[in-house]
Amino acid sequence: MKKMLSLLSRVCICVIFVFMVQIIPAEASSYQLGDIDQNGTVDASDALLVLQNSAQLVEFDEYQNIVADVNKDETIDASDALQILKVAAQLDKFTINVDLAVGDEYVIDKIFDVGSYMWIYEVSDESGLSVERTFAELPDDREDFPEQTYTITAQKAGTYEFLLKFIPVGGDEVKAETLYIFNVK
């Protein structure tokens, strides 16, 4: 029995150590909400990293802080991990609620097309929201995709949906999506 407990405790210590020294990429080349480990997929490992960060077991870089706060409440905690798990299980999509007054602007930035995937958007009512999509200039020596910025302006009172989808070029399979619900007063 003592040998079994000793072995079990050693295994637990090893598991904890592996999670604590997990390698986290230092630099971001793409922005996908919820993809903390930058493997191109939102999955349970991303939720685990969020929990580890909220327990101060791992430290996030600037990119990871942006993509980990999936509910955009400026706090990275278990509610973000839960939302990541729901999205990973395809039970939900990332949803961000935004309150605006008519004439206000809301900016969504740090959006990149990656490889053979691109971001597209849909607006539930274009008379209620206007959308301007701009691309950052890239130096000649860079071949990656430029950062995109979406500036949404509230045109009239109401509730509107703005859906960002990450899909393969020429395809329709959705790899990731984020729904913004704008409540305009």
N, C-alpha and C positions, 0 to 999 in steps of 0.2 A: 504494500500500500504506500509506504514511504517513497519507494522508487517511482511509483506511478505519479505521485504528487510532485516529486522533484522533476520528473520529465515534463509534466504538464506546465510547471512554473517556468522551466527553461524555454519551452515552446512559446509561451505567452510573452516572455521577455524578448525573444527573437522577433516575434510578430510586431510588437510595439516598436522595437528598434528599427525594423524595416520601414514601418510607416513614418517614423520620425526623420529618417535620413533620405526619404524619397527624393529623387531628383526632380526639380521643378524647372522648366525652361526659363531662362533669364530674359529672353527677348521675344516679343511677339511679332509674327509675320502676318497674322490674320486676326480678325476679331469675330468671335462667335460667342454670343452670350451663353454662359454655362459651361463652356469648354475650357476648364481651368488648366488641364494638363496639355492642351494643344495637340491632341491626337486626332482632331478632326471629327470627333464624336462626343456628344453629350451623354455620359453614362454614369454608373454608380461610383466609379473612381473619382469623378469630379465632385460628387456630393461628399464623398469621404474627405477629399482635400478641404472642402469648405468647413466641415466639422472640425478637422484638425486645426485649421486656421483659427476658427472661433474659440478653440480650446488652447490657443497659443502654442501648438506643437510644431507648426510650420509657419513660415512667414511668406507672404505673397509679394510679388513685384507689382509695379504699377498696372501692367496689363491684367494680371490675375485679379487685382482689386476691382478693376472695371467689370470684368466678365463674371466675377463671383457674386456681385450684388445684383442678382437677377430680378429682384422686385423693386430695385432702385429706391430703397428707403435709406440709403447711405450707411447701412450697417450690414456686415457680413455675419450671418448667424444660421441657426438651424432652419429657419423658415426658407432661406435660400437653398439649403441642402435638400429640403423636402420638395421644393419646386423643381429642382434639377432631377430628382428621382422620378417625379411625375412625368416630366418631359422625356426622360430616358425610357420610361415604360410606355411611352406614347399615350398616356392618359390625359395629357394636358399640353398646352403650349405656353411659352413665356408670355405673361400679360402684364402690361404696365399701364396704370391709370394716371392720367394727366389732367389737372384742372387748369383751364385757361379762361381769360376774358377775351371778348371779341377784340381783334387787333393784336393780341399777344402772339409771340413766336416761341416755338419749341424746337431745339436743335438736337438732332441725333447724329453723332459723329463717330469717327473711328470704325467705319464700315468698309470692308475690303472684299472684292471678288478674289477668289483663291483658286488657282489651277483651272480646272474646267468647270468650276462652279461660279455662279453669279447671284447677286441679290436683285430681286424685283420687288415692286411694291404695289399694293392695291389700296384704294381709298373708298370707303363706303358711300361718301357723298362729296364729290369734288366742289360743290357750291358752298359747302360748310368749311372745308379746309383747302388751302392752296399749298402745294408742295413744290419746293425748288430743290433740285438735286445738283450738287456741284462736285467736281473732282479736283483733288489737289494736284498741283504740278509736280512732276517727278524730274529729278536730274537725269541727264542723258545716260549716265552710267548705271542707272537702275532699271531692271527689267520686270520688277514685280508690279502688282496692281496698285493704282493710286488710291488713296483714302477718299471715301465718298462722305459727303455731309448732306443730310436732308434737313431743310428748314421748313417747318410746317407753320403756317400762319392761320389763326382762327378767323374765319370770315363772318360766321353768323352763329347765334346761340343754337345749341343742340348737342347731341351725343354722336360722335363719329368714330369709326374704326380705321386705323392705319395698320396694314399688315405687311411686314417685311418677310419675304420668303427667300431661302437659300436653296437654289435648284441647279442641276447640271445644265450647262449650255446646251440648248436644243432639246431639253427634256422637260418633264413636268413632275418628276419625283421630288418631293420636298424633303430636304435634308435637315433643315432647321427653320423655325419661324418664330417671330415675335409679334405679338398683337399689342398695339397701343390703343387705348380707349381714351379719346379726348372728350372731356366734359366741358363744353364752352358755355359760359354764362354771359 
